[in-house]
Amino acid sequence: KDETQRRPHTHHLMSSVVGDLHRYGTIESKQDYSDLPPLDPTLTACCEREIESNRQAAQLEETLRNYDRVAAAERARRLQQHTLDLTFGQGCKCCYDHESDGGEYAALIELRDIRQRNSGAAVEGGDVHGLVVEDNCKRYSEDSDVDDDDDDSDDEFDYLLDEDLPVGDEQRRMQELEDIALYNTTLEQHGYGVHRQMHPSRALRAAVRRNLSGACAPTVLHLFEANARQCADMDLTLEEIATKYRGTRFLRAEGRAVILMDADSAGHFGLRLESDVPSIMVFKDGILSLPPKKVTDFGDRNGNDVITHVLEQWLNHAGVLQSNPPPMDDL
């Protein structure tokens, strides 16, 4: 009964204090607390337990967020919207300028066209071999049909062919295929698995660019000469290697224009017109791992065609060939 009678008085007192604070503001205390006794040591242990508890709660929340399917689906949806207007051969706006990057130079266009024509002529000239292979395949198919007619032991499993997958499993599989396709497209848009031409003023900066996680992907940069056939052969070779090592970025740019248009970056890497064009540059963790290598050092005795395994061995020695691409969240 006494507690009930005191409650209205307490409420009135608190309301009065709050009103005074709003009216006059806070009162700064001038009392010296230096003479007070030290804090209780047990409070330190209590604070440490609270910090540890908060850390565990934050770690649990982060783990739940990483495995949250709804959040992952939302991130994938946003990423898909971001890349809808992009097509292969261009790239994401974060690392690719569609107005200045891309394209091919004259020697590369000419050599690619020659090899495509030669490849087509080789196929047309191989009619005899093709007929032999076709005849063998046809004969094998006929033998297989005879064997199938004689063997009816697998009829009991025919019902499996007519059985549909459960709706949930089919939808899950379709979602997995869509995620894989989106991931591969996103990798290509960010320069992984492809060999991309960059504007001379952006090439060196693009080679040391970092992704969202702060890491810098290993990068191979070809400083080419626009009229050199061996440079064109080098780029065609790098295109083949790029499909094998999808964790490495492969770039190319006109060498003389790079040194002239981006003189600060070229001076930082010690590039010179008379000795470093054309050449191959390799970057690891944003640092030039080896001095630029002349393109002629990878050619055959005649100095024409690039020897693929020699180039690949040198890139492997430089430590820039990486097969595993970065995860989706880093792009």
N, C-alpha and C positions, 0 to 999 in steps of 0.2 A: 504493500500500500504506500509506503514512504517513497519507494523507487518510482512508482507511478505518479506521485505528486511532484517529484523533482524533475521529471522529463520535460514538462512544458517550460520550466524555468531554464533548463539547459538549452533547449531549442531557442529560446528567446535570447540567451546570452550569445550563442554562436551566430545568430543572425545579426546581432549588434556588432560583434567583432568583424564579420565580413563586410558590413556596411562601413565601418570605420576604415578598413583597408582600402575599399574603393574610394572613399572620400579623401583620406589623407596620404594614402600610399603606404609602402612598407617603412618600418623604422629600423635604421641601421644601428646595430648594437656596438657599443664602444668598449665592451667588457673584454678584458684580456684573459684568454683561455690557456696561456702558456703554463700556468701554475697547476693546471688540472692533472690528475694522475693519468698514466698511460692507459691505452685501451686494453680491454680484457683480452688475453691471448686466445681465449676460446673463440672470440669473434673472427679471428684470422682463419681458423679451420672452418668455421661456418661459411665464410665468404668463399674459401677455396672449394667447398662442396657445392656451393651455389654456382660458381663459375664452371665447374666440371659438369654439373647437371645441365646448364645452359648449352655447353658445348655438345653434349650428347644429344640434346633435343634438336640443335641446329643440324647435326650430322644426320639424324634420323629424318628430318624434314628434307634435307638435300637428297638423301637416298630415295625417299618416296617420290620426290619431284622427278628424279631421273628415270624412275620406272613407272611414272604415271602415263598410261596409254592415252588418256584424253589430252594431256599437255603435249605429248609427242605427236599426236595427230594434228593438233592445232599448229605446231611448229612446221610440220610437213605441209599443211594447207597454205600457210603464209609463204613458205618457200616456193611452193608450186605457183602461187599467184605472182611471185616475184620473177619467176623464170618463164612465164607463159609467153611473153613477147620476145623471147630470145630463141634463136635458131642455131643449129650447129654451124660452126665457122665464125660465129661472132663470139660473144662472151658476156659475162656478168659485168655490170657497170662499175662494180667496185674495183675491177682490175683490168678493164678493157674499154677502150674508147672506140665506139663503132664509127666515128667520123674520121679518125686518123689511123687506127690500127687495122691490121688485116691486109689481105691482098697477096700477090705474088709478083716477083720481078721477072724481067724478060727472059733471062737464061733459064730460070726454073720452069716457066711456062713452056718454053721450047723443048727442054729435055723431057718434061713430063709427057708432052704430046708425042715425042718420038718414041718413047718407051711404050706408050699405050698402043701406038700403031704397030710396033714390033710385036707386042704381045698378041694383038689381034691376028697378025699375019702368021704367027707361030701356031695359033689354034687352027687357022684355016689350013695350014700346011700339014697338020697332023691327022689327016682324014684316015689314013691306013691304020694307024695306031688306035684311033678312035673307033673304027669299025671292029677291030679285034676286041677291044675292051667291051664294046656294046654287045658283040656276039657272045662273049664269055658271060656277061651279066645276064643276057637273055637265056643262055643255056642253063645257068645256075638257077634262074627263076623257074624255068620249066621243070628242072629236077626237084626243086623245092615244092612245086605244086603237086607233082606225083607223090612225093613223100607225104604231103599233107592229106592227100586223098586216101593213102593206105593206112594212115595212123589216125584213129579216132579216139585215142585214149584221153585227149584233152577236152572232150566234149563236156565233161562234167563241170568244167570251169567257165563255160560260155556265159553263165548267168552273171559272172563278174563284169562282163563287158556291157551289159545292159543296166547295171546298177549305178545309180547316180551317187555322187558324193553328198554327205550331209551338207545342209545349207550353211551351217556355221563354218565348216572346214573349207568349203568352196569360197566363201567370202574372205576368209582369212588368207587363203592362198592367193586370191586375186589382189588383196591388199599388199601382200608381200611382193608380188610381181610389180605392182605399181610403185612401191617404195624403191625397189631395185632400179627400175627404169628412171625414176626421179633422181636417184643418187648418181647414176651414170651420167645423166644429162648435166647435173650440177657440176660434176667433176670436169666435164668437157668445157662447160662455160667458164670455169676458173683455170683452165689451161693445163689440166692433167690428162695424160693419155693422148695429147695432140701436140703438134709442132706449129707454133703460132708466130706470125710476123708482127712486130711492134713498130711503132713510130720511133724514129731515131732519138727524139728528145725524151722518150719515156722508157727506152729499153733497159738501160742500166738501173734505173730506179725500180722498174718492174722486177728485175732479177733479184733484188734484195728486199722485196716487199714481204711483210709479215701477215699471217692470217689472224683470225679472231682470237686464237689461243696464244698469240705472241710468237709462235714458231715461224721460222722461215724455211720453206721447202727447198730441197736441193734443186739447183737450176743450171741448165746448160744454155749458154747464149752463143749463137753463131754470128759473128760480124762478117758479113759476106760482101763480095763485090758483085754488082748487079750484072756485069757482063762475063763473069767467069763461069765456065762450064763446070769446073770442079766444085765450085760453091753450090751449084744446083744439085750436083750429085751428092754432096754432103747433106743438103737439106732433105733430099729424098731418103737418104739413109737414116737420118735422124727421125724422120716420120715413122719409119719401121720400128726403130728402137723405142720410140715414145709409146707405142702400143703395148710393149712388153713391160715397161717400167712406169706404172701409172702413179707412182708416188713422187715422180720427178717432173718438173716443168721444163719444157723445151721451147726456147724462144730464138728468134732471128731478127736482125736489123741490118741496114746498110751501114757498113763499118765506118766509112769516111764521114758520113753524115752524123753518126753517133758522136764521134770525137769532136766535130766542129760545132754541133748544136747543143751538146751537153758537156761543155768543156770542163765544168767543175767536177762532175762525176768521173769523166775520163781522166782528169789529172789526179783524182784521188786513187784511181786504180793504176796509174802510170801508163796509160795507153798512148801510143805514138803512131802517127800515120804511116811512117816509113817501115815499121816493123810488125805492127799488130793488125794489119788488114790485108787479107782475110785471116781470121783466127777463130779458135774455139775458147770460150771462157767458161769456167766451172765455179759455182758458188755453193758453199755449204754453210748453213747457219748465218747467212747474210755476209759471209766473208769469202773473198777470192781464195780458194783453196790451193790452186796451182797457177803458175804464170800462164798467160795466154799461149796456146799451142797453134802453130801455123797449120792451115788446112793441108798444105802440100805434104806435111809429115805423115798424113794418113793415106796417101795415095799409093798406087802401084809404081812399078819401075818406070813406066811411061809418064807418070804424073797425071793420069787422067781419072780413073775410077777410084773411089774411096773403098778401102778394104774394111768391110763391116766389123770383122772380129778384132782388128787392130784398134779401131775407134772404140769399140765396146770395152775392150780390156783397159784402155787408158781411162775411160770414164769410170770404170769400176775401181781402178787404182786411185782415182781422185775421190772416191767415196760418195759419188752423187747419184748412183743408180739405186733407186728404191722402188721395190715392187708394190708395197702396200700403200694405197692412197690414204689421205687424211680422212678422219671421220666427218660426218655430215655437219656436226655442230661447229667444226673449225672453219667451214667454208663461208 
